[in-house]
């Protein structure tokens, strides 16, 4: 706890005749021993005025940003964000999660908080500095590791339905359980998620995805019926179909295990999204073939095509981040095939060419995709993946294929043969690319130029200098 900073805030509040309280997540994290740089200060009175007074007292080391429409202000000080708000009482309309706000007391403000562990307040005024006010036994819930609402959960969740996802998110991040009554209220009020914007849902979903064990959150979302509302494609992965005594694995639980296995190796949000979506098209591509069993041919390609629709509906970015996820989903089967078969230089070159700088991420995803219960099979796959990784390094160092650029450009082909852009240029470029990736020629201008002339001759083209 930054005692000098909080003393300073208390001094300013005393001069202004205000009560100042440290409240919410910072108090919770302080008691849990977790690091936190987001500080919430609640003033009984004018929170914006207190923020401006504190910023002035801290001098040029701080900046203040005022949000008058929301009655809040943000002071940036060193590495911390300090948000100031006046104590308030809230009421809600049925069609909106934006509250009607009135000035209130400390008690009013604590009652409006989402969970007991976020409703604790610590006084910053000199007279009782450090005094903890905990009206809903937040400390007890921290000790019991329980997420619970301060008031009736049906009212809490109906008023602001996003709190249902926040309950699950906090349980996932902290490794807590959700109180049974609170959990049942989420299931009863799940329809209220309809009034929550896609952006806010995605924000909470991202925090679940980035948790140490994301499956905890997704299982709770599924148990309460929220997952069907926000991510129906994932729910469709559930279930095992059997024909003639032959079944396939439950791809919902497989996907969650892949995400959990990836988590210790990468905190990249979009790689985790790729893990969540890598088998998303298996329901659409599932087919039983007698004598062969269940197949999911092309699920990587179909999944890649599904991603823009999912991202658009969930208000996720339709930019290079989405393209990265598509790339990972499209290629996720390729290293697995290499690990099952003899690793040829040609296959490795093509994988490097298509994955480029994302090859390490792809390998990490594919290793997380090994979820067999057969220990010896898992060990064999991991050993084979190490061989693939070694081959990737060797080929990359030798042939410089990663982010490959053809040694002979389309412009040079057109200039050599006096060609306009067209089919012949593409045929020659592809012939050079394939020859390099197959190891028939080196990745250098001399050999590529010679092949260009040879392919041009086969097409009946003559270099300008011979005309």
GIZI-V885408 format. One record per residue. N is the residue number from 1. RES is the residue in one letter. OMEGA is omega as a letter, one per 40 degrees, with the letter a starting at -180 (NA if undefined). Layout:
N,RES,OMEGA / N,RES,OMEGA
//
This chain:
1,X,a / 2,X,a / 3,X,a / 4,X,i / 5,X,a / 6,X,i / 7,X,a / 8,X,i / 9,X,i / 10,X,i / 11,X,i / 12,X,i / 13,X,i / 14,X,i / 15,X,a / 16,X,i / 17,X,a / 18,X,i / 19,X,i / 20,X,a / 21,X,i / 22,X,a / 23,X,i / 24,X,a / 25,X,a / 26,X,i / 27,X,i / 28,X,a / 29,X,i / 30,X,a / 31,X,i / 32,X,a / 33,X,i / 34,X,i / 35,X,i / 36,X,i / 37,X,i / 38,X,a / 39,X,i / 40,X,i / 41,X,i / 42,X,i / 43,X,i / 44,X,a / 45,X,a / 46,X,a / 47,X,a / 48,X,i / 49,X,i / 50,X,i / 51,X,a / 52,X,i / 53,X,i / 54,X,i / 55,X,i / 56,X,a / 57,X,i / 58,X,i / 59,X,a / 60,X,i / 61,X,a / 62,X,i / 63,X,i / 64,X,i / 65,X,a / 66,X,i / 67,X,a / 68,X,i / 69,X,a / 70,X,a / 71,X,a / 72,X,i / 73,X,a / 74,X,i / 75,X,i / 76,X,a / 77,X,a / 78,X,a / 79,X,a / 80,X,i / 81,X,a / 82,X,a / 83,X,a / 84,X,i / 85,X,i / 86,X,i / 87,X,a / 88,X,i / 89,X,a / 90,X,i / 91,X,a / 92,X,i / 93,X,a / 94,X,a / 95,X,a / 96,X,i / 97,X,i / 98,X,a / 99,X,i / 100,X,a / 101,X,i / 102,X,i / 103,X,a / 104,X,i / 105,X,i / 106,X,a / 107,X,i / 108,X,a / 109,X,i / 110,X,i / 111,X,a / 112,X,a / 113,X,a / 114,X,a / 115,X,a / 116,X,a / 117,X,i / 118,X,a / 119,X,a / 120,X,a / 121,X,i / 122,X,a / 123,X,i / 124,X,i / 125,X,a / 126,X,a / 127,X,a / 128,X,a / 129,X,i / 130,X,a / 131,X,a / 132,X,i / 133,X,a / 134,X,a / 135,X,a / 136,X,i / 137,X,i / 138,X,i / 139,X,i / 140,X,i / 141,X,i / 142,X,a / 143,X,i / 144,X,a / 145,X,a / 146,X,i / 147,X,a / 148,X,i / 149,X,i / 150,X,a / 151,X,i / 152,X,a / 153,X,i / 154,X,i / 155,X,a / 156,X,a / 157,X,i / 158,X,i / 159,X,a / 160,X,a / 161,X,i / 162,X,i / 163,X,i / 164,X,i / 165,X,i / 166,X,i / 167,X,i / 168,X,i / 169,X,i / 170,X,i / 171,X,a / 172,X,a / 173,X,a / 174,X,a / 175,X,i / 176,X,i / 177,X,i / 178,X,i / 179,X,a / 180,X,i / 181,X,i / 182,X,a / 183,X,i / 184,X,i / 185,X,i / 186,X,i / 187,X,a / 188,X,a / 189,X,a / 190,X,a / 191,X,a / 192,X,i / 193,X,a / 194,X,a / 195,X,a / 196,X,a / 197,X,i / 198,X,a / 199,X,a / 200,X,i / 201,X,a / 202,X,i / 203,X,i / 204,X,i / 205,X,i / 206,X,a / 207,X,i / 208,X,a / 209,X,a / 210,X,a / 211,X,a / 212,X,i / 213,X,a / 214,X,a / 215,X,i / 216,X,a / 217,X,a / 218,X,i / 219,X,i / 220,X,i / 221,X,i / 222,X,a / 223,X,a / 224,X,a / 225,X,i / 226,X,a / 227,X,i / 228,X,a / 229,X,a / 230,X,a / 231,X,a / 232,X,a / 233,X,i / 234,X,i / 235,X,a / 236,X,i / 237,X,a / 238,X,i / 239,X,i / 240,X,i / 241,X,a / 242,X,i / 243,X,i / 244,X,i / 245,X,a / 246,X,i / 247,X,i / 248,X,a / 249,X,i / 250,X,a / 251,X,i / 252,X,a / 253,X,i / 254,X,a / 255,X,a / 256,X,i / 257,X,i / 258,X,i / 259,X,i / 260,X,a / 261,X,i / 262,X,a / 263,X,a / 264,X,a / 265,X,i / 266,X,i / 267,X,i / 268,X,a / 269,X,a / 270,X,i / 271,X,i / 272,X,i / 273,X,i / 274,X,i / 275,X,a / 276,X,a / 277,X,a / 278,X,i / 279,X,a / 280,X,a / 281,X,a / 282,X,i / 283,X,a / 284,X,a / 285,X,a / 286,X,a / 287,X,i / 288,X,i / 289,X,i / 290,X,a / 291,X,a / 292,X,a / 293,X,a / 294,X,i / 295,X,i / 296,X,a / 297,X,i / 298,X,a / 299,X,i / 300,X,a / 301,X,i / 302,X,i / 303,X,i / 304,X,a / 305,X,a / 306,X,a / 307,X,i / 308,X,i / 309,X,i / 310,X,a / 311,X,a / 312,X,a / 313,X,a / 314,X,i / 315,X,i / 316,X,a / 317,X,i / 318,X,a / 319,X,a / 320,X,i / 321,X,i / 322,X,i / 323,X,i / 324,X,i / 325,X,i / 326,X,a / 327,X,a / 328,X,a / 329,X,a / 330,X,a / 331,X,a / 332,X,i / 333,X,a / 334,X,i / 335,X,i / 336,X,i / 337,X,i / 338,X,a / 339,X,a / 340,X,a / 341,X,i / 342,X,a / 343,X,i / 344,X,i / 345,X,a / 346,X,a / 347,X,i / 348,X,i / 349,X,a / 350,X,i / 351,X,i / 352,X,a / 353,X,a / 354,X,a / 355,X,a / 356,X,a / 357,X,a / 358,X,a / 359,X,a / 360,X,i / 361,X,a / 362,X,i / 363,X,i / 364,X,i / 365,X,a / 366,X,i / 367,X,i / 368,X,a / 369,X,i / 370,X,a / 371,X,a / 372,X,i / 373,X,i / 374,X,a / 375,X,a / 376,X,i / 377,X,i / 378,X,a / 379,X,a / 380,X,i / 381,X,a / 382,X,i / 383,X,i / 384,X,i / 385,X,i / 386,X,i / 387,X,i / 388,X,i / 389,X,i / 390,X,i / 391,X,i / 392,X,i / 393,X,a / 394,X,a / 395,X,a / 396,X,i / 397,X,a / 398,X,a / 399,X,i / 400,X,a / 401,X,a / 402,X,a / 403,X,a / 404,X,i / 405,X,a / 406,X,i / 407,X,i / 408,X,a / 409,X,i / 410,X,i / 411,X,i / 412,X,i / 413,X,a / 414,X,i / 415,X,a / 416,X,a / 417,X,a / 418,X,a / 419,X,i / 420,X,i / 421,X,a / 422,X,a / 423,X,a / 424,X,a / 425,X,i / 426,X,i / 427,X,a / 428,X,i / 429,X,a / 430,X,i / 431,X,i / 432,X,i / 433,X,a / 434,X,a / 435,X,i / 436,X,a / 437,X,i / 438,X,i / 439,X,a / 440,X,i / 441,X,i / 442,X,i / 443,X,a / 444,X,a / 445,X,a / 446,X,a / 447,X,i / 448,X,a / 449,X,i / 450,X,i / 451,X,i / 452,X,a / 453,X,a / 454,X,i / 455,X,i / 456,X,i / 457,X,i / 458,X,i / 459,X,a / 460,X,a / 461,X,i / 462,X,i / 463,X,a / 464,X,a / 465,X,i / 466,X,a / 467,X,NA
//
